[in-house]
């Protein structure tokens, strides 16, 4: 499997080539960049060019970009979420405009996938929201395709983004290129990884790999929570379109990111071998 890493591990800091170097040393062959303006300013051409030059020179794949989820320049600042199913129409429009602004990065720094949330954390189900989700995803898919980007929806802990609801959404839209970014931690919180994977398996194109204890959405290194990694790796290895093994981890000051990455890849790849 392709070893990949999310820049989420550095989400509280401005992303720069030195951080990308650390992820490469940890074994990353591909990277997902989290689009939060205080971290990666997708409206700043100089910042984009700086990172684009690194990807070009280092031979590491710019695998995916995580769609922005907050309006402000800072991550989790308490500002309104960018929510494509917001009850307020102007806010839905604002969210779509901001996401498209981020996708335009592909003109200078091509990437393969855009990972998109459907609703904010704890979003409740509502027939109107499902219609807005269909409309928003259809619109974003068309916009992404013009720039050579494939749209992926992510299973998240809310009523609109359960594996069952995402399967219903994908079936209703019936676009063969529209896929899923399978989040192991979110699956572990809402049901089980095995159950969620079974529902979404044909649509999975990428992953967010992290651990937790099924009680809250913390992004721990594999093995620090209660996910069964032998079972999880068996499923991922057998997926029809084997996705990247992309870790999305919460960073801490002073953390040995490259060292922890190397250990995690070794653990996960060993688990995959053990179950074959």
N, C-alpha and C positions, 0 to 999 in steps of 0.2 A: 504493500500500500504506500501511496505517496505520503511522506512525512510533511506535515504542514503545521503552522502555528499562527494564532491570531495576535495582532498587536494589542489586543485587550489587556494583556499582561502589563502594558505600560500606559493604560488609558488615562491616568491622571497627569501625564507629562506630554509635552510636544514631541511627536514622533520625528526621529532624525536617523540618518544612516548608521550611526553608532549602535542604535537599538536593533536595527535590522541585522547588523553584523553579529550581535549576540545571538539572535535567533538562528542565523545561519550556522554559527559555531555549535549550537545545540542540536543540529541535525536537520533543521527545516530545509526542505527542498522547495517549498511553496509557502506563501504568506497571505493571510487575510488582514486587510487594513480596516480598522474600525473608524467609520466616518463620524467623528465628533469634532467640531471645529477647534476646540481647545487642544485636541490631540492630533488630528489630521485635518488641516484647514483646506477643504476641497474647493474653496473659493479663491485661494491664494495660488496663482500660477507659479510663483517662485518655489513655494513649498512642494507643489506637484512635480515640478521639474527636478528638484533636488532628489526626491524619492525615485522618480522615473529613471534618473541617471544611475542610481544605485542598482535597481533591478536589471537594467541593461548591462551594466558592467560585471555584476556578480553572477549572472546566469540563474538567479532564483526566480521562480514563477510568481507573478502577482496573480494569485489564484482567485481571490474574491475580495469583495468589499462588503462590510456590514453596513446596511442602510442606516442613516442617522435616525436617532429616536428622541432627540431633544432639540428644541429651537435654539437655545442659547449656545454660546461658544464653549461652555463648560459642560462636562459630563455629569449628569445627575445633580443639577444645580437647584432643582426645585421648580424649574420653569415648566410650562405645559409640554406634554409629550407630543411628538409628531405622530399623529394617529390617523391612519387612512379611513378609519370607521368612526371618527369622532361624531357625536350627535350634532355638533355645530358645523354647518356646511362651510363657512369661511375657514374654519380650522382644518377641515379635510382638504380644502384647496391649498392652504398654506403648507400642509404636510406633503402633498403631492409635488408642489413646486420645489420644496427644499430637497426632497429625495431626487428629483430629476436634476437639480443643480449638482448633487453629488455624483450622479451617474455620468455626467458630462466629463468627469475626470478621464474617462476611457478615451477621449479624443487625444489626450497627451500621454496617458499611461494605461494602455489596454489591460483589461482584466477579464476573467472568464465568467464569474458569477456575481450577482447581487443578492445578498441575503436579506429578506424582508420580513418584518414582524406583521402579523395581522392582529391589530388591537394592542392596547397597552396591558401591563400586568393587571390581573384580576378583571379583565374586560368581561362583562356579562353578555350572555347570548340575547339576541334580538333579531327577528326576521329582517328588519330594515338594515341592520349592521351587516348581515350576510350579503344582502344586495349591494351595499356599498363596498364590501370586500371584493365581490366579484367584479364590480365596475373598476375599482381602483387597481386591482391586480391585472386586469385585462389592459388597462391603460398603461401601467408601468411596464408590462411585458412588451407591448408594442414599442414603447420608447427605448427600452433596453436593447431590443433586437436591432434597431437602427444603428446602434453603437457596438454591435457585436457581443453583447452581454446577455447571458441567460439568467432569467429571474428564478430564484428559489424562495419558497416560503418556509418559515421555521416553526416547528412545534414549540409553543411556549405555554406557561402555566396560566392560561385564561380560557374562558368558555368557547371562544371563537377559533382557537388555534390548537385544540386537542387533535390527536391523530385522526379521530373519526371525522371531525369537522373539516380538517384539511383535505382528507380523502373526498369528502362531499364537495368541497370547493373545486378541487382538481377535476373531479368527474363532471361537474356542471360546466366548467370552462373548456374541457376536452382539448387542451393544447398539448401535444406530445412533448414539446420542449420544456414546458413548465414543470419544475421539480421541487424537491424538498431538501432543505438542510436539516439533517436529523441531529437533534440535540440530546445527548445521552442524559445529562443532568436533569433537563426538563422532563424527559420521559420517566425518569426514576421518581420524580416528585408526583407526577399525575397518575401513573399506573405502574407499569414495570417497563424496563428497557425492552425486554423480549416481546411483550404484548404490543407496545407502540411500534416497534420495528416491524412486526408482522403485518400491521395495518398499512404502513407507509413504504414498505420495502421496494415495490416496483418503481417508486418515484424518487428514491433517494439518490442525490447526485454529490452531496458533500456532507460534512459533519461538523458539529461542535462537540468535542470530547472533553468532558470534565466530570468530576465526582461530587457527591454530596451525601447526606444521611437521610434523604427523602423528606426532610422537614422544612428546609428553606433553600432559596436559590443562591447558594454559594458555589463558586467555581473553583473547586479543589483539584489538586493533581490526582490522577488515577491512583487508587489505592488508599487515599485519605478519607474516603467515604465508605458507602456500603454497596456500591454497584458490583455486580458479579462480572468481572472483566473477562473471564474465560468465555462465558456465554455471550457477552457483548461482542468480543472479537470474532467469535465463531460466526455470528450473524453478519457482521460487517464484511468479513472475508468472503462470505457466500452471496453477498448482494449481487443482483444481476449486473449492475454498473458499479463496480467496486469504487467506493468514494475515497477521497483523501482522508487520512487520519489527522484531522485538524483540531489541535487542542486550543481551547478558549479558557484561560486560567486567570484568576484574580491575582495580581502581583502585590508584593509587599516591599517596602523599602529594604534594600540590602539583600534581596533574594538573589541567589545564584541561578539566574534564569537558564543559562545554557546548560549548566550541570543538571538541573532538575529536568529539563527537556530530554537530555540524553538518557537519564534514568527511566523516564516515563516511556519513551519510545522502546527502550530495551524491554521493559516490563510488558508492554502491550503486544509487541511482536512475539515475545516468548509465549504469551497467553494464546496467541493465534496459532502457534506451532503445536502447543500442547493439546489443543482440541481437534487437530486434524488427524 
